[in-house]
Structures are given as structure tokens and as C-alpha cells.
């Protein structure tokens, strides 16, 4: 996998896809198979892992084949078939993190990690997205407002720059704290060198953060917003815009990806507003 292709993704994603690519090449070479999407499908099937894992492998290999200009149609068909069989339904999800627990933990960390944790929460982002940010992506930093441009991150460069979800404007609680921490950042360096797996490992050794993973941040932020949808203080499209799922959702509804992060509970059921209809029946 070339460095130009690898630079399209966040560091953790690049490492995962590079490792999977090497495994696929070793498997196909040992069997005298060519480096094709059909061979990749056979590799996925031969892993014998659960359907959810097969879907993750298929999507990752499809992205790698596509990024390198190779035909990936068989992989896309396999992904569709796996979804049809229920593979898109996760066996389990990260435990949502509560705001106060995250903030309390963040304040015990070194400034770069402290800053990254707060930005991840305020922008409802995946850890890898935030870790890849540098000071150049912060267009404005004041004690009342911080503006982030996602387009200059590896993941952002693979998408259309003319999308409303390109920017995140941070306001309200924690903004002053973020601005103060930002002043301690090294210019143009990544916000933190801590990868997703490293953060998971760190939290696994922490009594306070036991049971949480890096994905708990985004899940917790999304769930934190659900009551505001129910009360009418927020519109669904704004939540999708902040979480960078905007292209998947329709007018007035939450995207499938946001729904997956939200999980099934009372707040989500109310946020989907079917109660406004049943009142008339």
C-alpha cells in the first residue's frame, strides 16, 4: 500500500488497513491467487470470524482497493450481502461516556491529551479525527469561540470540501479551557501522538476509566444531545452535521450512523418524534 494512499486516512485507520492488506496478500500468495477483489472476498470468508468482523474487513479492503484504483465491485457486493444478513447490527458497542467523567479525567492528563479529549467531546468526534488535528486546522481560537476545519485532516481530504460538516464551531462550556490549552500546543504538530488503541490501553489500566474505550467519547456526546432533540432545542440535521454524518441523513431525521451511535433507548425513541403523530390517533 503506497504512502500516498495511506495518507488519505487517520493514522490508526492506516495501520489497521495496512495490516489487513498484508494478511490478505500473504493468504492469496500462499494459494497462488491474484491480488483481486474476488480473492479478497475469499480471504474474508476464510477468516471464519463473526459476520460483523467480516463486514469490517470487507469495507476496509474495499476502501483500500478503491483508493489504489483497483476494481472493488465484488467487495461492495459482499458488503451488501453481509449487511442484508444483519452484520451491520453490532454485537456490542462502547459504553457511552458521561460528560463530567470525561472532563474530570481529562484534567488529570498532560495538556495535549487534555486538549484532545475536550475537543473530541465538544465536536462529537472519533478520537483518530481529533488526534490528527494540528494548530493549522484551528481557524480561530478565542475564549468564547474555537473554529476547527476538518478538511485538512487525512480523513477530511478524502471528502468534498464544500460541505457544511467541514467546520465545527466550539462555543459554550469548556471553550475557555480549550483556548487556554491550545496556547501550549506545538505549531503544526498533531494534537496528540496517542492513537486510538493506545488510549484504549491506557483506559484499560485506569480504575476511573475501566469499561470505556475511545469510541465511548463520541457515543457519550451523541447520547448527551438526544434530550435536546426531544425538547426542540436542536434540529436533527445539526447533530448529523456536527458528527459528520450529514450526507447520510434526510431532512428532519437522524442518519443511520448517528442512530447507531445513539443506541436504542427512551431518549432516542422520543427524539424521533413519532409521539407527535400518535397523539392524533
Secondary structure by P-SEA (a helix, b strand, c coil): ccccccccccaaaaaaaaaaaaaaaaaaaaacccccaaaaaaaaaaccccaaaaaaaaaaaaaaaaaaccccaaaaaaaaaaaaacccccccccccccaaaaaaaaaaccaaaaaaaaaaaaacccaaaaaaccccccccccccbbbbbccccaaaaaccccccccbbbbbccaaaaaaaaaaacccccccccccaaaaaaaaaacccccccccaaaaaaaaaaaaaaaaaccccaaaaaaaaccccccccccccaaaaaaacccaaaaaaaccccccccc
